[in-house]
């Protein structure tokens, strides 16, 4: 992860724009290259050190940190490799990362997976914070959250969506101001257009979504993505809640399950829900 760490240390904060046009959710911005035609640096740039700005509670868990155990980094590389193969075989591009409830580790998984794909595989990744009730990606990366996906979905006029370029290959769309009732926006035609056009411009679109355990219309959100990755914190969520959440997502959409915060001294098969899911990807 040394190259990304170095890129993060040297990066400048760049707000970039995905502009919504008449033909779709995102329209090209003039006078920029074809591949990155939707990206435009903010006029007000200021030097920043994103890695050192990570919150102290997160710095030891993000894979670019030297304090992260090599075994944990390797687990995320294995997960990224599985996704890379899925993309080659099925042209998978849009990935939803969710869980049955809060506190399972889905945001950390989304962050580390985006970092790994953008660094190890040099893929252009857009990481979207769609957990609009309780957004947190802006805290992890210490970036502004005044404008984001919420404002784009609620706007009655065409407007740009604020993106932050973290490194050469990693871009983040923050959530914006918290929304206590976000599902109408997340399942709207505008959200669908944003995802479709982002998928046309990035190699990977990773969406950190709300937990689906209590969402009655989770299937509408799932229908907009190619596959879902389900995060389970070992020993936390009741079996029935996880089962209900998996049913809401749909078994045919689930690419895999990340068993998070596994006690290395306890065999994974001893967890009550292990047999139900099959062999999970283990992550500390």
Backbone as CSV, one residue per row, in Angstrom:
resi,resn,N_x,N_y,N_z,CA_x,CA_y,CA_z,C_x,C_y,C_z
1,UNK,0.811,-1.210,0.000,0.000,0.000,0.000,0.850,1.269,0.000
2,UNK,2.149,1.124,-0.225,3.030,2.277,-0.075,2.727,3.367,-1.097
3,UNK,2.361,2.958,-2.324,2.120,3.985,-3.337,0.902,4.827,-3.006
4,UNK,-0.155,4.184,-2.524,-1.332,4.960,-2.168,-1.053,5.831,-0.961
5,UNK,-0.317,5.286,0.003,0.016,6.083,1.179,0.766,7.344,0.768
6,UNK,1.706,7.180,-0.160,2.457,8.331,-0.633,1.560,9.292,-1.399
7,UNK,0.649,8.721,-2.203,-0.276,9.574,-2.959,-1.177,10.356,-2.025
8,UNK,-1.613,9.699,-0.949,-2.463,10.382,0.016,-1.714,11.502,0.713
9,UNK,-0.455,11.275,0.993,0.320,12.315,1.671,0.531,13.536,0.774
10,UNK,0.596,13.297,-0.541,0.884,14.392,-1.459,-0.360,14.976,-2.113
11,UNK,-1.507,14.323,-1.846,-2.724,14.728,-2.565,-3.203,16.103,-2.132
12,UNK,-3.876,16.737,-3.044,-4.580,17.976,-2.733,-6.056,17.661,-2.696
13,UNK,-6.779,18.395,-1.873,-8.214,18.176,-1.807,-8.834,18.746,-3.066
14,UNK,-9.522,17.894,-3.785,-10.136,18.333,-5.037,-11.600,17.960,-5.029
15,UNK,-12.458,18.951,-5.024,-13.857,18.663,-5.245,-14.024,18.551,-6.746
16,UNK,-14.682,17.474,-7.187,-14.890,17.284,-8.602,-16.370,17.153,-8.855
17,UNK,-16.768,17.374,-10.075,-18.190,17.486,-10.366,-18.666,16.402,-11.292
18,UNK,-19.822,15.845,-10.975,-20.562,15.008,-11.893,-21.849,15.776,-12.158
19,UNK,-21.967,16.309,-13.319,-23.039,17.250,-13.581,-24.230,16.556,-14.207
20,UNK,-25.383,16.806,-13.674,-26.601,16.177,-14.154,-27.117,16.955,-15.359
21,UNK,-27.396,16.226,-16.450,-27.884,16.874,-17.657,-29.214,16.318,-18.085
22,UNK,-29.739,16.819,-19.188,-31.058,16.431,-19.650,-31.112,14.961,-20.037
23,UNK,-29.999,14.430,-20.562,-29.994,13.057,-21.047,-29.720,12.045,-19.939
24,UNK,-29.359,12.489,-18.770,-29.065,11.535,-17.709,-28.669,12.224,-16.437
25,UNK,-28.286,11.418,-15.464,-27.952,11.976,-14.156,-26.626,12.704,-14.165
26,UNK,-25.702,12.284,-15.021,-24.372,12.872,-15.059,-24.042,13.242,-16.488
27,UNK,-23.642,14.483,-16.704,-23.288,14.924,-18.045,-21.854,15.395,-18.071
28,UNK,-21.153,15.271,-19.232,-19.752,15.693,-19.307,-19.582,17.167,-18.991
29,UNK,-18.469,17.478,-18.342,-18.087,18.861,-18.114,-17.149,19.284,-19.234
30,UNK,-17.342,20.444,-19.863,-16.522,20.841,-20.998,-15.044,20.971,-20.653
31,UNK,-14.215,20.815,-21.698,-12.790,21.117,-21.636,-11.982,20.191,-20.741
32,UNK,-12.412,18.949,-20.589,-11.606,17.967,-19.893,-11.575,16.696,-20.709
33,UNK,-10.695,15.754,-20.321,-10.493,14.550,-21.108,-11.724,13.679,-21.185
34,UNK,-11.737,12.779,-22.171,-12.901,11.946,-22.411,-13.184,11.020,-21.241
35,UNK,-12.155,10.313,-20.726,-12.360,9.337,-19.656,-12.843,10.014,-18.389
36,UNK,-12.221,11.129,-18.047,-12.558,11.836,-16.818,-13.345,13.101,-17.114
37,UNK,-14.218,13.026,-18.113,-14.900,14.229,-18.560,-15.815,14.830,-17.506
38,UNK,-16.198,14.047,-16.500,-17.074,14.571,-15.462,-16.308,15.165,-14.300
39,UNK,-15.004,15.089,-14.310,-14.204,15.525,-13.175,-13.626,16.899,-13.404
40,UNK,-13.794,17.778,-12.450,-13.220,19.111,-12.547,-12.724,19.543,-11.185
41,UNK,-11.429,19.864,-11.044,-10.908,20.280,-9.738,-11.601,21.535,-9.237
42,UNK,-11.764,21.616,-7.941,-12.313,22.821,-7.335,-11.380,24.002,-7.556
43,UNK,-11.956,25.189,-7.718,-11.132,26.382,-7.885,-10.404,26.737,-6.593
44,UNK,-10.940,26.277,-5.483,-10.341,26.590,-4.191,-9.627,25.349,-3.657
45,UNK,-8.423,25.103,-4.176,-7.652,23.955,-3.727,-6.844,24.329,-2.496
46,UNK,-6.663,23.369,-1.628,-5.768,23.604,-0.502,-5.051,22.307,-0.191
47,UNK,-3.781,22.433,0.092,-2.987,21.235,0.350,-3.515,20.542,1.587
48,UNK,-3.484,19.208,1.541,-3.943,18.449,2.694,-3.173,17.137,2.769
49,UNK,-3.221,16.517,3.919,-2.594,15.230,4.133,-3.690,14.270,4.595
50,UNK,-4.428,13.640,3.656,-5.581,12.839,4.039,-5.244,11.709,4.990
51,UNK,-4.102,11.087,4.840,-3.780,9.955,5.696,-3.637,10.384,7.147
52,UNK,-2.903,11.471,7.372,-2.713,11.912,8.748,-3.970,12.547,9.317
53,UNK,-4.910,12.931,8.434,-6.154,13.526,8.895,-7.198,12.489,9.289
54,UNK,-6.954,11.200,9.002,-7.905,10.180,9.400,-8.115,10.266,10.902
55,UNK,-9.332,10.017,11.312,-9.611,10.037,12.745,-8.782,8.981,13.465
56,UNK,-8.378,9.298,14.645,-7.515,8.380,15.389,-8.174,7.022,15.588
57,UNK,-9.510,7.000,15.621,-10.192,5.732,15.796,-10.183,4.876,14.554
58,UNK,-9.868,5.477,13.393,-9.890,4.738,12.143,-8.504,4.463,11.591
59,UNK,-7.527,5.273,11.953,-6.225,5.191,11.305,-5.608,3.809,11.440
60,UNK,-5.802,3.152,12.569,-5.212,1.843,12.756,-5.931,0.729,12.037
61,UNK,-7.057,1.043,11.381,-7.854,0.022,10.720,-7.876,0.167,9.206
62,UNK,-7.402,1.306,8.677,-7.370,1.520,7.243,-6.094,0.905,6.688
63,UNK,-6.199,0.173,5.580,-5.093,-0.667,5.134,-3.842,0.103,4.728
64,UNK,-3.932,1.398,4.482,-2.723,2.154,4.161,-1.912,2.490,5.402
65,UNK,-2.477,2.251,6.569,-1.758,2.541,7.804,-0.730,1.456,8.079
66,UNK,0.495,1.856,8.424,1.525,0.851,8.741,1.203,0.036,9.981
67,UNK,0.243,0.498,10.788,-0.098,-0.240,12.005,-1.069,-1.390,11.751
68,UNK,-1.634,-1.458,10.538,-2.554,-2.553,10.226,-1.759,-3.841,10.047
69,UNK,-2.152,-4.911,10.715,-1.419,-6.188,10.583,-1.400,-6.666,9.135
70,UNK,-0.295,-7.266,8.750,-0.158,-7.760,7.383,-1.242,-8.774,7.047
71,UNK,-1.659,-9.556,8.026,-2.693,-10.561,7.782,-4.019,-9.904,7.399
72,UNK,-4.343,-8.769,8.032,-5.577,-8.057,7.707,-5.503,-7.471,6.299
73,UNK,-4.351,-6.910,5.953,-4.168,-6.369,4.600,-4.343,-7.480,3.567
74,UNK,-3.802,-8.642,3.865,-3.896,-9.774,2.934,-5.341,-10.221,2.755
75,UNK,-6.142,-10.151,3.811,-7.546,-10.530,3.692,-8.280,-9.614,2.726
76,UNK,-7.999,-8.317,2.805,-8.648,-7.384,1.876,-8.140,-7.587,0.449
77,UNK,-6.893,-7.967,0.309,-6.380,-8.258,-1.028,-7.054,-9.491,-1.605
78,UNK,-7.312,-10.472,-0.763,-8.028,-11.659,-1.224,-9.445,-11.299,-1.650
79,UNK,-10.078,-10.446,-0.875,-11.429,-10.004,-1.226,-11.423,-9.228,-2.535
80,UNK,-10.449,-8.333,-2.695,-10.331,-7.569,-3.941,-10.068,-8.501,-5.120
81,UNK,-9.275,-9.545,-4.895,-8.995,-10.508,-5.959,-10.265,-11.231,-6.386
82,UNK,-11.099,-11.591,-5.414,-12.367,-12.251,-5.736,-13.263,-11.333,-6.569
83,UNK,-13.278,-10.065,-6.214,-14.072,-9.101,-6.978,-13.503,-8.889,-8.373
84,UNK,-12.182,-8.855,-8.451,-11.530,-8.682,-9.751,-11.909,-9.838,-10.686
85,UNK,-11.906,-11.048,-10.171,-12.277,-12.205,-10.990,-13.762,-12.151,-11.362
86,UNK,-14.592,-11.704,-10.426,-16.022,-11.583,-10.718,-16.260,-10.563,-11.830
87,UNK,-15.448,-9.515,-11.828,-15.587,-8.514,-12.880,-15.184,-9.075,-14.233
88,UNK,-14.117,-9.846,-14.258,-13.657,-10.436,-15.513,-14.668,-11.446,-16.053
89,UNK,-15.286,-12.189,-15.145,-16.211,-13.238,-15.568,-17.610,-12.722,-15.873
90,UNK,-18.063,-11.726,-15.080,-19.458,-11.306,-15.197,-19.632,-9.816,-15.479
91,UNK,-18.527,-9.125,-15.707,-18.572,-7.682,-15.952,-19.221,-6.929,-14.787
92,UNK,-18.964,-7.425,-13.583,-19.459,-6.768,-12.368,-18.744,-5.435,-12.171
93,UNK,-19.510,-4.376,-11.880,-18.904,-3.057,-11.657,-19.472,-2.347,-10.440
94,UNK,-20.755,-2.544,-10.172,-21.422,-1.810,-9.093,-21.654,-2.751,-7.910
95,UNK,-21.015,-2.426,-6.797,-21.032,-3.287,-5.611,-21.677,-2.562,-4.442
96,UNK,-22.648,-3.209,-3.851,-23.320,-2.693,-2.656,-22.749,-3.414,-1.441
97,UNK,-22.326,-2.654,-0.440,-21.821,-3.254,0.795,-22.787,-2.904,1.915
98,UNK,-23.339,-3.931,2.538,-24.366,-3.701,3.538,-24.228,-4.702,4.679
99,UNK,-25.158,-4.615,5.621,-25.160,-5.489,6.793,-26.591,-5.564,7.302
100,UNK,-26.786,-6.328,8.355,-28.134,-6.431,8.910,-28.446,-5.289,9.865
101,UNK,-27.410,-4.735,10.509,-27.618,-3.656,11.480,-26.371,-2.794,11.571
102,UNK,-26.460,-1.706,12.311,-25.324,-0.821,12.500,-24.231,-1.511,13.311
103,UNK,-22.984,-1.082,13.085,-21.885,-1.569,13.895,-21.293,-2.888,13.458
104,UNK,-21.627,-3.336,12.245,-21.095,-4.613,11.755,-19.722,-4.445,11.101
105,UNK,-19.397,-3.210,10.666,-18.118,-2.974,10.012,-18.215,-2.793,8.511
106,UNK,-19.409,-2.488,7.995,-19.578,-2.362,6.543,-18.836,-1.145,5.983
107,UNK,-18.822,-0.033,6.708,-18.142,1.159,6.197,-16.635,0.950,6.145
108,UNK,-16.076,0.322,7.161,-14.646,0.022,7.148,-14.321,-0.950,6.022
109,UNK,-15.196,-1.928,5.810,-14.993,-2.876,4.714,-15.039,-2.157,3.373
110,UNK,-16.012,-1.271,3.202,-16.120,-0.512,1.947,-14.884,0.342,1.720
111,UNK,-14.411,0.998,2.772,-13.228,1.851,2.670,-11.995,1.050,2.280
112,UNK,-11.736,-0.029,2.997,-10.533,-0.814,2.731,-10.591,-1.523,1.387
113,UNK,-11.771,-1.924,0.973,-11.908,-2.557,-0.328,-11.658,-1.546,-1.445
114,UNK,-12.190,-0.331,-1.294,-11.961,0.717,-2.287,-10.486,1.090,-2.367
115,UNK,-9.836,1.192,-1.220,-8.410,1.507,-1.184,-7.596,0.393,-1.846
116,UNK,-7.944,-0.848,-1.560,-7.196,-1.975,-2.107,-7.363,-2.082,-3.623
117,UNK,-8.583,-1.931,-4.110,-8.808,-1.999,-5.557,-8.117,-0.852,-6.287
118,UNK,-8.108,0.326,-5.674,-7.502,1.481,-6.333,-5.980,1.439,-6.279
119,UNK,-5.430,0.768,-5.268,-3.969,0.692,-5.136,-3.393,-0.579,-5.751
120,UNK,-3.834,-1.722,-5.282,-3.241,-2.978,-5.747,-3.575,-3.281,-7.198
121,UNK,-4.797,-2.909,-7.608,-5.225,-3.201,-8.978,-5.252,-1.961,-9.868
122,UNK,-4.943,-0.791,-9.273,-4.909,0.462,-10.019,-6.205,0.700,-10.794
123,UNK,-7.325,0.342,-10.164,-8.629,0.558,-10.774,-9.169,1.907,-10.333
124,UNK,-9.877,2.567,-11.215,-10.516,3.836,-10.870,-11.805,3.539,-10.114
125,UNK,-11.841,3.948,-8.844,-12.927,3.566,-7.945,-13.680,4.805,-7.468
126,UNK,-15.010,4.742,-7.537,-15.859,5.747,-6.910,-16.507,5.106,-5.693
127,UNK,-16.244,5.653,-4.518,-16.810,5.164,-3.257,-17.925,6.117,-2.844
128,UNK,-19.145,5.605,-2.752,-20.322,6.426,-2.464,-20.830,6.142,-1.061
129,UNK,-21.012,7.198,-0.281,-21.626,7.048,1.036,-23.138,7.213,0.876
130,UNK,-23.845,6.082,0.811,-25.303,6.102,0.667,-26.005,5.754,1.972
131,UNK,-25.262,5.683,3.067,-25.879,5.491,4.376,-26.299,6.869,4.871
132,UNK,-27.370,7.369,4.296,-27.722,8.781,4.473,-28.257,9.102,5.864
133,UNK,-28.739,8.117,6.576,-29.183,8.384,7.951,-27.993,8.637,8.876
134,UNK,-26.952,7.817,8.714,-25.783,7.916,9.595,-24.511,7.878,8.750
135,UNK,-24.257,8.919,7.972,-23.054,8.927,7.117,-21.783,8.981,7.947
136,UNK,-20.729,8.336,7.432,-19.478,8.333,8.194,-18.228,8.327,7.325
137,UNK,-18.353,8.130,6.012,-17.156,8.114,5.178,-16.399,9.430,5.245
138,UNK,-17.110,10.537,5.397,-16.435,11.838,5.483,-15.576,11.923,6.739
139,UNK,-15.987,11.217,7.793,-15.177,11.202,9.010,-13.920,10.358,8.809
140,UNK,-14.060,9.255,8.107,-12.902,8.402,7.858,-11.837,9.139,7.060
141,UNK,-12.281,9.840,5.999,-11.333,10.533,5.132,-11.122,11.994,5.528
142,UNK,-11.873,12.464,6.535,-11.773,13.857,6.987,-11.947,14.814,5.818
143,UNK,-13.075,14.683,5.140,-13.420,15.535,4.004,-14.737,16.248,4.305
144,UNK,-15.043,17.340,3.597,-16.295,18.070,3.848,-17.516,17.211,3.572
145,UNK,-18.583,17.464,4.317,-19.828,16.723,4.121,-21.022,17.671,4.068
146,UNK,-20.768,18.899,3.651,-21.836,19.888,3.583,-22.762,19.594,2.407
147,UNK,-22.169,19.222,1.286,-22.934,18.855,0.097,-22.561,17.438,-0.308
148,UNK,-23.539,16.685,-0.785,-23.253,15.323,-1.203,-24.443,14.685,-1.882
149,UNK,-24.562,13.381,-1.697,-25.609,12.630,-2.377,-27.005,13.084,-1.963
150,UNK,-27.209,13.372,-0.686,-28.523,13.808,-0.212,-29.014,15.022,-0.979
151,UNK,-28.140,16.022,-1.102,-28.537,17.257,-1.785,-28.805,16.998,-3.264
152,UNK,-28.005,16.105,-3.880,-28.220,15.788,-5.278,-29.544,15.095,-5.517
153,UNK,-29.925,14.208,-4.608,-31.184,13.484,-4.766,-32.404,14.354,-4.483
154,UNK,-32.245,15.326,-3.596,-33.376,16.177,-3.221,-33.546,17.402,-4.117
155,UNK,-32.528,17.733,-4.882,-32.575,18.947,-5.686,-33.677,18.868,-6.738
156,UNK,-34.372,19.970,-6.922,-35.412,20.044,-7.957,-34.860,20.603,-9.256
157,UNK,-33.577,20.950,-9.258,-32.935,21.475,-10.465,-31.683,20.666,-10.761
158,UNK,-31.191,20.809,-11.980,-29.949,20.149,-12.346,-28.802,20.753,-11.547
159,UNK,-28.011,19.913,-10.924,-26.880,20.419,-10.155,-25.764,19.393,-10.129
160,UNK,-24.577,19.865,-9.816,-23.415,18.994,-9.740,-23.402,18.253,-8.410
161,UNK,-22.834,17.064,-8.453,-22.631,16.302,-7.232,-21.180,16.472,-6.803
162,UNK,-20.981,16.844,-5.564,-19.638,17.102,-5.058,-18.885,15.817,-4.802
163,UNK,-17.769,15.642,-5.500,-16.886,14.505,-5.283,-15.558,15.008,-4.742
164,UNK,-14.896,14.163,-4.004,-13.571,14.479,-3.484,-12.589,13.454,-4.030
165,UNK,-11.565,13.933,-4.715,-10.534,13.046,-5.247,-9.515,12.806,-4.138
166,UNK,-9.458,11.555,-3.668,-8.569,11.197,-2.570,-7.169,10.896,-3.084
167,UNK,-7.089,10.166,-4.176,-5.809,9.840,-4.798,-6.047,9.705,-6.291
168,UNK,-5.029,9.307,-7.016,-5.147,9.232,-8.474,-6.284,8.325,-8.912
169,UNK,-6.525,7.253,-8.174,-7.515,6.267,-8.600,-8.719,6.154,-7.668
170,UNK,-8.763,6.941,-6.622,-9.859,6.826,-5.656,-10.578,8.154,-5.480
171,UNK,-11.900,8.127,-5.679,-12.754,9.297,-5.530,-13.904,8.951,-4.595
172,UNK,-14.315,9.913,-3.778,-15.389,9.690,-2.808,-16.531,10.663,-3.062
173,UNK,-17.743,10.139,-3.071,-18.951,10.961,-3.057,-19.520,10.901,-1.645
174,UNK,-19.386,11.976,-0.857,-19.907,11.952,0.514,-21.427,11.957,0.521
175,UNK,-21.985,11.668,1.674,-23.443,11.576,1.791,-24.118,12.935,1.795
176,UNK,-23.443,13.934,2.348,-24.114,15.206,2.574,-24.802,15.193,3.931
177,UNK,-25.686,16.123,4.131,-26.344,16.240,5.436,-27.218,15.008,5.700
178,UNK,-27.241,14.518,6.944,-28.031,13.333,7.267,-29.507,13.507,6.908
179,UNK,-30.105,12.436,6.445,-31.508,12.428,6.048,-32.216,11.328,6.853
180,UNK,-33.191,11.693,7.687,-33.844,10.683,8.525,-34.723,9.704,7.735
181,UNK,-35.093,10.070,6.512,-35.951,9.203,5.702,-35.440,9.198,4.259
182,UNK,-34.360,8.462,4.003,-33.673,8.580,2.713,-34.125,7.614,1.622
183,UNK,-34.974,6.627,1.944,-35.204,5.552,0.994,-35.904,6.000,-0.281
184,UNK,-36.750,7.006,-0.230,-37.407,7.458,-1.454,-36.377,8.003,-2.436
185,UNK,-35.358,8.688,-1.924,-34.298,9.189,-2.788,-33.381,8.083,-3.273
186,UNK,-33.026,7.153,-2.374,-32.100,6.084,-2.738,-32.702,5.118,-3.750
187,UNK,-34.019,5.026,-3.803,-34.665,4.111,-4.746,-35.289,4.865,-5.925
188,UNK,-34.904,6.110,-6.119,-35.503,6.948,-7.163,-34.834,6.736,-8.514
189,UNK,-35.474,7.240,-9.559,-34.895,7.186,-10.902,-33.605,7.997,-10.970
190,UNK,-33.529,9.070,-10.215,-32.312,9.888,-10.228,-31.130,9.112,-9.664
191,UNK,-31.349,8.367,-8.593,-30.283,7.539,-8.036,-29.849,6.487,-9.056
192,UNK,-30.802,5.910,-9.744,-30.472,4.916,-10.762,-29.607,5.531,-11.853
193,UNK,-29.937,6.734,-12.284,-29.150,7.384,-13.335,-27.744,7.711,-12.845
194,UNK,-27.637,8.160,-11.603,-26.320,8.464,-11.039,-25.444,7.215,-11.045
195,UNK,-26.009,6.091,-10.609,-25.245,4.846,-10.563,-24.866,4.393,-11.964
196,UNK,-25.805,4.456,-12.894,-25.526,3.994,-14.254,-24.420,4.803,-14.911
197,UNK,-24.472,6.101,-14.751,-23.468,6.938,-15.406,-22.131,6.885,-14.678
198,UNK,-22.164,6.706,-13.357,-20.902,6.508,-12.627,-20.237,5.204,-13.064
199,UNK,-21.049,4.171,-13.274,-20.512,2.887,-13.717,-19.883,2.987,-15.102
200,UNK,-20.378,3.912,-15.908,-19.815,4.100,-17.245,-18.475,4.819,-17.202
201,UNK,-18.166,5.486,-16.086,-16.951,6.298,-15.999,-15.900,5.741,-15.060
202,UNK,-16.291,4.829,-14.188,-15.341,4.244,-13.236,-15.254,2.738,-13.448
203,UNK,-14.124,2.178,-13.048,-13.958,0.733,-13.131,-14.797,0.028,-12.066
204,UNK,-14.888,0.673,-10.891,-15.696,0.135,-9.798,-16.499,1.255,-9.145
205,UNK,-17.743,0.961,-8.828,-18.578,1.858,-8.021,-18.956,1.071,-6.773
206,UNK,-18.444,1.495,-5.625,-18.695,0.810,-4.356,-19.619,1.684,-3.524
207,UNK,-20.753,1.121,-3.106,-21.787,1.892,-2.417,-21.951,1.371,-0.994
208,UNK,-21.645,2.224,-0.039,-21.863,1.916,1.379,-23.313,2.276,1.685
209,UNK,-24.172,1.267,1.813,-25.608,1.501,1.940,-26.065,1.386,3.394
210,UNK,-27.307,1.789,3.661,-27.837,1.569,5.009,-27.948,0.077,5.311
211,UNK,-27.911,-0.307,6.584,-28.187,-1.703,6.931,-29.577,-2.102,6.438
212,UNK,-29.710,-3.297,5.922,-30.971,-3.688,5.291,-31.875,-4.500,6.203
213,UNK,-31.433,-4.758,7.431,-32.220,-5.603,8.320,-33.608,-5.082,8.606
214,UNK,-33.775,-3.754,8.574,-35.073,-3.172,8.918,-35.676,-2.371,7.766
215,UNK,-35.169,-2.564,6.550,-35.675,-1.826,5.393,-36.691,-2.671,4.639
216,UNK,-37.915,-2.171,4.558,-38.956,-2.923,3.868,-38.789,-2.893,2.354
217,UNK,-38.113,-1.861,1.835,-37.959,-1.718,0.382,-36.507,-1.866,-0.055
218,UNK,-35.750,-2.687,0.680,-34.337,-2.890,0.348,-34.171,-3.461,-1.051
219,UNK,-35.152,-4.254,-1.500,-35.045,-4.881,-2.818,-34.985,-3.847,-3.934
220,UNK,-35.584,-2.674,-3.727,-35.562,-1.628,-4.747,-34.150,-1.055,-4.896
221,UNK,-33.451,-0.944,-3.788,-32.072,-0.458,-3.823,-31.149,-1.522,-4.406
222,UNK,-31.360,-2.757,-4.019,-30.531,-3.853,-4.506,-30.637,-3.991,-6.023
223,UNK,-31.801,-3.703,-6.579,-32.022,-3.848,-8.019,-31.139,-2.924,-8.844
224,UNK,-30.549,-1.903,-8.221,-29.728,-0.942,-8.945,-28.263,-1.349,-9.019
225,UNK,-27.873,-2.400,-8.299,-26.465,-2.792,-8.252,-26.283,-4.145,-8.926
226,UNK,-25.019,-4.475,-9.207,-24.727,-5.772,-9.811,-24.708,-6.879,-8.763
227,UNK,-23.990,-6.634,-7.675,-23.872,-7.638,-6.615,-23.809,-6.947,-5.262
228,UNK,-24.014,-7.730,-4.216,-23.946,-7.210,-2.854,-22.934,-8.014,-2.048
229,UNK,-22.238,-7.313,-1.173,-21.322,-7.945,-0.226,-21.905,-7.713,1.164
230,UNK,-22.087,-8.783,1.904,-22.762,-8.707,3.191,-21.744,-8.842,4.316
231,UNK,-21.772,-7.893,5.246,-20.803,-7.868,6.344,-21.483,-8.297,7.634
232,UNK,-20.885,-9.259,8.310,-21.397,-9.773,9.587,-20.299,-9.625,10.632
233,UNK,-20.615,-8.988,11.726,-19.651,-8.900,12.825,-19.820,-10.131,13.706
234,UNK,-18.765,-10.877,13.858,-18.829,-12.146,14.571,-19.392,-11.971,15.977
235,UNK,-20.410,-12.756,16.287,-20.972,-12.770,17.631,-21.875,-11.608,17.965
236,UNK,-22.209,-10.735,16.989,-23.003,-9.545,17.305,-24.477,-9.704,16.954
237,UNK,-24.775,-9.935,15.678,-26.154,-9.925,15.223,-26.839,-11.267,15.427
238,UNK,-28.097,-11.246,15.846,-28.847,-12.495,15.990,-29.017,-13.185,14.632
239,UNK,-29.035,-14.485,14.672,-29.152,-15.286,13.454,-30.383,-14.892,12.645
240,UNK,-31.515,-14.723,13.309,-32.758,-14.441,12.587,-32.707,-13.094,11.875
241,UNK,-32.060,-12.106,12.490,-31.946,-10.799,11.853,-31.081,-10.889,10.603
242,UNK,-30.002,-11.633,10.681,-29.134,-11.812,9.513,-29.880,-12.548,8.408
243,UNK,-30.624,-13.577,8.783,-31.392,-14.344,7.804,-32.411,-13.445,7.099
244,UNK,-33.088,-12.606,7.866,-34.073,-11.690,7.274,-33.404,-10.694,6.346
245,UNK,-32.238,-10.204,6.742,-31.522,-9.243,5.901,-31.056,-9.885,4.601
246,UNK,-30.564,-11.124,4.676,-30.143,-11.835,3.472,-31.315,-12.063,2.532
247,UNK,-32.469,-12.385,3.095,-33.657,-12.574,2.269,-34.064,-11.265,1.598
248,UNK,-33.885,-10.144,2.312,-34.238,-8.844,1.738,-33.331,-8.493,0.566
249,UNK,-32.056,-8.826,0.703,-31.109,-8.557,-0.387,-31.366,-9.500,-1.558
250,UNK,-31.636,-10.762,-1.265,-31.829,-11.765,-2.307,-30.570,-12.590,-2.483
251,UNK,-30.688,-13.884,-2.333,-29.512,-14.747,-2.369,-28.770,-14.661,-3.699
252,UNK,-29.511,-14.443,-4.778,-28.860,-14.398,-6.097,-28.007,-13.151,-6.286
253,UNK,-28.189,-12.147,-5.441,-27.413,-10.909,-5.551,-26.183,-10.916,-4.664
254,UNK,-26.107,-11.825,-3.722,-25.021,-11.803,-2.741,-23.791,-12.489,-3.316
255,UNK,-22.730,-11.710,-3.474,-21.474,-12.254,-3.978,-20.734,-13.014,-2.894
256,UNK,-20.834,-12.526,-1.655,-20.135,-13.185,-0.564,-20.441,-12.516,0.761
257,UNK,-19.935,-13.104,1.820,-20.127,-12.606,3.175,-18.768,-12.375,3.817
258,UNK,-18.583,-11.216,4.407,-17.375,-10.917,5.175,-17.688,-11.133,6.646
259,UNK,-17.010,-12.082,7.256,-17.151,-12.308,8.694,-16.110,-11.439,9.379
260,UNK,-16.572,-10.411,10.025,-15.722,-9.347,10.536,-15.446,-9.535,12.030
261,UNK,-14.284,-9.024,12.461,-13.914,-9.040,13.887,-13.888,-10.453,14.460
262,UNK,-13.297,-11.353,13.694,-13.197,-12.746,14.141,-12.112,-12.877,15.203
263,UNK,-12.425,-13.572,16.262,-11.432,-13.888,17.288,-10.523,-14.979,16.735
264,UNK,-9.239,-14.676,16.607,-8.308,-15.636,16.024,-8.185,-16.915,16.844
265,UNK,-8.585,-16.843,18.094,-8.503,-18.025,18.947,-9.757,-18.891,18.877
266,UNK,-10.747,-18.436,18.104,-11.998,-19.179,17.969,-12.173,-19.572,16.525
267,UNK,-12.427,-20.828,16.272,-12.653,-21.284,14.902,-13.961,-20.691,14.396
268,UNK,-13.947,-20.195,13.151,-15.130,-19.529,12.599,-16.343,-20.436,12.594
269,UNK,-16.134,-21.741,12.464,-17.267,-22.665,12.401,-18.048,-22.705,13.710
270,UNK,-17.437,-22.189,14.786,-18.123,-22.222,16.069,-19.184,-21.135,16.185
271,UNK,-19.129,-20.120,15.301,-20.171,-19.108,15.331,-21.471,-19.723,14.826
272,UNK,-22.560,-19.383,15.481,-23.832,-20.052,15.223,-24.283,-19.972,13.770
273,UNK,-23.959,-18.865,13.072,-24.477,-18.692,11.725,-23.487,-19.127,10.657
274,UNK,-22.375,-19.677,11.050,-21.337,-20.000,10.065,-21.833,-20.995,9.018
275,UNK,-22.441,-22.082,9.487,-22.875,-23.112,8.556,-23.914,-22.620,7.571
276,UNK,-24.671,-21.639,7.963,-25.737,-21.112,7.103,-25.175,-20.384,5.894
277,UNK,-24.050,-19.717,6.066,-23.510,-18.913,4.979,-22.430,-19.600,4.173
278,UNK,-21.905,-20.699,4.699,-20.754,-21.264,4.025,-19.506,-20.540,4.463
279,UNK,-18.406,-20.820,3.791,-17.119,-20.258,4.195,-17.070,-18.773,3.931
280,UNK,-16.981,-17.929,4.945,-16.932,-16.488,4.742,-15.508,-15.995,4.558
281,UNK,-15.391,-14.768,4.130,-14.096,-14.107,4.109,-13.881,-13.515,5.489
282,UNK,-12.784,-13.862,6.122,-12.551,-13.421,7.495,-11.767,-12.110,7.497
283,UNK,-12.186,-11.210,8.358,-11.497,-9.916,8.468,-11.471,-9.515,9.920
284,UNK,-10.336,-9.025,10.351,-10.218,-8.608,11.761,-10.892,-7.265,11.959
